[in-house]
Amino acid sequence: MKKRDFESFPGFTKIEVESYIRMKLKEDQDWLKRGCVRIYEKQTLEERQKGRSIEYNGIGFNRHDGPLMSSIAKSIKRGRQLTKEELEKMQIIIPRYSSQIIKMADRDNLERRLAKYYGREVKVKVEQGTLGF
């Protein structure tokens, strides 16, 4: 049975894309911090103000993770150095949100990174009537 391409990233399966994102979140603190802040910023204004999840909309942190991750995201935005414990908790929690991070990603940039990581060529998208740049 042939694995289907992930609709957002032709040439890659959903498992490949999610695995890559999870790996980057576990290995790269910049990705981890950016992911935390981006998820926090996608929460509703009320959720950000109260520092907890209120709506069941599939966006932002869940009710369990909301208070801690919102606090950490605010710290990151303020430029505060995170503790070892905060980073360790983020390494466990943030990869769970890989699907949201994929939806927020710069598609072309992520596709190039995936191609490089998996040793594949990126399919160049050229609009009709343009030279592609």
C-alpha positions as CSV (number, residue, x, y, z in Angstrom):
1,M,0.0,0.0,0.0
2,K,1.5,3.3,-1.1
3,K,1.5,6.1,1.5
4,R,-0.4,9.2,0.5
5,D,1.3,12.5,0.3
6,F,0.4,15.0,3.0
7,E,-1.9,17.4,1.1
8,S,-0.1,20.5,2.3
9,F,3.3,19.2,1.4
10,P,3.3,17.1,-1.8
11,G,6.1,14.5,-1.8
12,F,5.9,14.0,2.0
13,T,3.6,12.0,4.2
14,K,1.9,13.5,7.2
15,I,4.0,11.3,9.4
16,E,7.2,12.6,7.8
17,V,6.2,16.2,8.3
18,E,5.0,15.8,11.9
19,S,8.1,13.7,12.8
20,Y,10.4,16.5,11.4
21,I,8.5,19.2,13.3
22,R,8.6,17.1,16.6
23,M,12.3,16.4,16.1
24,K,13.1,20.1,15.6
25,L,11.0,21.1,18.6
26,K,12.9,18.6,20.8
27,E,16.4,19.4,19.5
28,D,16.3,23.2,18.8
29,Q,15.4,25.7,21.6
30,D,14.7,28.4,19.1
31,W,12.1,26.3,17.4
32,L,10.7,25.3,20.8
33,K,10.4,28.9,22.0
34,R,9.0,30.2,18.6
35,G,6.4,27.4,18.6
36,C,5.3,28.2,22.2
37,V,4.9,31.9,21.4
38,R,3.1,31.3,18.1
39,I,0.6,28.9,19.7
40,Y,0.1,31.5,22.5
41,E,-0.5,34.3,20.0
42,K,-3.2,32.2,18.2
43,Q,-5.2,32.0,21.4
44,T,-8.2,34.4,21.7
45,L,-7.5,37.8,23.3
46,E,-9.5,36.7,26.4
47,E,-7.4,33.5,26.7
48,R,-4.2,35.5,26.5
49,Q,-5.4,38.0,29.0
50,K,-6.6,35.4,31.5
51,G,-3.6,33.1,30.9
52,R,-5.8,30.0,30.4
53,S,-7.8,28.2,27.8
54,I,-11.5,29.1,27.6
55,E,-12.8,28.0,24.2
56,Y,-12.8,24.6,22.6
57,N,-11.7,25.8,19.2
58,G,-8.7,23.6,18.4
59,I,-6.5,26.7,18.5
60,G,-4.0,27.5,21.2
61,F,-3.2,25.5,24.4
62,N,-5.6,23.1,26.0
63,R,-7.0,23.7,29.4
64,H,-4.3,21.6,31.1
65,D,-1.3,23.2,29.4
66,G,-2.7,26.7,29.1
67,P,-1.7,28.3,32.4
68,L,1.9,27.1,32.4
69,M,2.6,27.5,28.6
70,S,0.9,31.0,28.6
71,S,3.2,32.0,31.4
72,I,6.3,30.7,29.7
73,A,5.2,32.3,26.3
74,K,4.9,35.7,28.1
75,S,8.3,35.2,29.6
76,I,9.8,34.4,26.2
77,K,8.2,37.5,24.7
78,R,9.7,39.7,27.6
79,G,13.1,38.2,26.8
80,R,13.5,36.5,30.2
81,Q,15.9,33.5,30.4
82,L,14.0,30.3,30.9
83,T,14.9,27.9,33.7
84,K,16.0,24.4,32.9
85,E,12.7,23.1,34.3
86,E,10.7,25.3,32.0
87,L,12.6,24.2,29.0
88,E,12.2,20.5,30.0
89,K,8.5,21.0,30.4
90,M,8.3,22.7,27.0
91,Q,10.2,19.9,25.4
92,I,7.5,17.5,26.6
93,I,4.4,19.7,25.9
94,I,5.1,21.8,22.8
95,P,5.6,18.8,20.4
96,R,2.0,17.7,21.1
97,Y,1.0,20.9,19.3
98,S,2.9,20.0,16.1
99,S,-0.2,20.0,13.9
100,Q,-1.0,23.6,14.9
101,I,2.7,24.5,14.2
102,I,2.5,22.9,10.8
103,K,-0.6,25.0,10.0
104,M,1.2,28.2,11.0
105,A,4.4,27.4,9.2
106,D,5.8,29.2,6.2
107,R,5.0,26.5,3.7
108,D,7.8,27.1,1.2
109,N,10.5,27.4,3.9
110,L,9.3,24.2,5.6
111,E,9.1,22.4,2.3
112,R,12.7,23.3,1.5
113,R,13.8,22.1,5.0
114,L,11.9,18.8,4.6
115,A,13.4,18.2,1.2
116,K,16.9,18.8,2.6
117,Y,16.3,16.6,5.6
118,Y,14.8,13.8,3.7
119,G,17.2,14.2,0.7
120,R,14.5,15.0,-1.8
121,E,14.1,17.7,-4.5
122,V,11.7,20.6,-3.9
123,K,9.1,21.0,-6.6
124,V,9.5,24.5,-7.9
125,K,6.2,26.3,-8.1
126,V,6.1,28.7,-11.1
127,E,3.0,30.6,-11.9
128,Q,2.0,30.8,-15.5
129,G,3.4,34.0,-17.2
130,T,6.2,34.5,-14.6
131,L,9.8,33.5,-14.5
132,G,9.4,32.2,-10.9
133,F,11.0,35.2,-9.2
